[in-house]
Amino acid sequence: MLNGIPKILSPELVKVLMEMGHADEIVIADGNFPAVTCAQRLIRCDGHDVPVLLDAILKLFPLDTYGEEAPVSLMEKVPGDTVETPIWEEYRNIVKNHKGDFTDFNYIERFEFYERAKKSFAVIATGEGALYANILLRKGVVVD
């Protein structure tokens, strides 16, 4: 253990976050996401929820400010799907807490999101039960 690193972040996950470079992407996936199918690097965080992991990761992880699209993307709902997504507001509050000037998410069509996940640096598989709870983060530049 080390000071300043949230205890929910495993050594494997901290290592992956450190290895990522500017503009690399990481997916925090809900329990229904095909993580094994999509991941180049798979990090298991079964039993944990996405909001807790998102909050812990953003304590260490700078978001990209140079891209044209938002540095945080969500899998958009399938057209016609009426499921509620209150977890998105929870994500918005977490991101704003860490990056005060955050405005909104980028929304990615479901199959396009899978393709982006396949190209991402890593996929974190969680036990999150909320639907449409997949979130993609693009790493920024460390300036400290």
N, C-alpha and C positions, 0 to 999 in steps of 0.2 A: 504494500500500500504506500501511497505517497500523499503528501499534503496537497490540497487544492483540486484533486481529481475526484469527481463524484463517485461514490462507491458502486453505483450501478454499472459503471463503465468497466468492462473486463479488460485485462491486459491486452488481449487480442484486439479488442475494439480500439483501444487507445493507440496501439501500434499501427493499425490501419489508418486511423485519422491522421497520425503523424506522417505516414508514408504518402498520403495524398498530396498532390500539387495543385497549383492554381487552376481553377476551372474543372478539376475532377469532380465527379458526382457520386453521391452515395444515396441509396434508397433505404428508408426505414419502412418495412413492409408489415402489413397487417397479417393476421393468421390465415387468411384465405389466399394470399398472394402466392404465385408459383415460384417461390424463392429459389428452390433447388434448380429448377429449370432455367431461371434467368441469371443466376449469379455466376460471375467470374470468380469472386471471392465471397463465400457465405459466412456470415457471423451469426451464430445462434444466440438469441436472447429470449428463448421461450419462457413464458410465464411473466414477461414484462409487457407493459403497455407502451404504446408509441409516445404519448405525451410526456411521460417520465423520462424516457430515453432522449426525446427531442430536447427537452430542457437541459438535461445533463450534457448532451453533445454540444449545444450552442454555448455552453460556458467555456468551451475550448476551441470552437470551430468558427472561424470568420466566414461570413457569407460574401460571395462575389458581388462586387459593385460595378464591374466593368462590362458585364454582358448586356445585350439588348433586352433579353427577357428577364423576368424576376428570378432571383437566385433560389427561390423555393417554389417547387411545383407540386401540384396535386393531381391524382388521377380523377378526371372529370367523370360525372355520372353518365351512364349509358342513357342516350335519349329515350325518354318515356319512363325511365325508372323514377319512382316517386319516393324512394327511401330518403329519410331525413339524414343530414350530415352535421349534427351539432359539434362533432369533433373538430371540424374545420375552424369553428370560432375559437375553440380551445387552442388550436395550433396558431391561429392569428395572434392571440394574446401572448403566447409563449414567445413567438418570433418578435413581436413588438417589444416585449420585455427585454430582449437581448439586443435588438436592433431598432431603436426608437423611430427611425425614419422609414421603416418598412411600410409599404403601401398596400400591396395585394399580392396574391399568388399568381403563378402561371398555371393554367389548367391544360392538361394533356389527355387526349383521347386514350381510352383504355389500351388498345393494341399498340399504339405509339408509345405509351408509357412502358409497356413490356419491352419494347425494342430499346428504349432509353436505358432501362434497367439492365438489359443484357450488355450494354456498352459501359455501364457505370463501373466505378472502381470496386464497389462492393455492395452487397445487399445484406441488410440486417433483418433476420427473420424474428418476428415477435409473436406473442400470444394475443395481440390486440384483436378484440372481437367486433369492434365497430366496422361497419361497411364503408368502403371508399376511404379508408384510413391510411392509404399509402402516400408517402411524402418523399420527395427527392430534393436533396440539398446540393448546391453547387459551391464548392470551396473557393473562398476568396484569398487575398494576399494577407499574410501575417505581417503586421507592421510594428509590433512591439519588439 
